[in-house]
Amino acid sequence: MSGSSTSDQDRKRKRAMIVFQIVIYSWILGTFLVQLYLKSISDW
């Protein structure tokens, strides 16, 4: 019984880590794209 509960926790933890990484990477990519956009605007 304890094995199944720990596997459920591991599955939830892995999913949380994946979602966390996706949020972090999308935020970094978003800020990078915004900086490129602002540079392209101010480079006239």
Summary of the structure (lengths in Angstrom):
residues: 44
radius of gyration: 19.1
end to end distance: 66.2
largest distance: 66.2
contacts: 80
relative contact order: 0.08
helix: 93%
strand: 0%
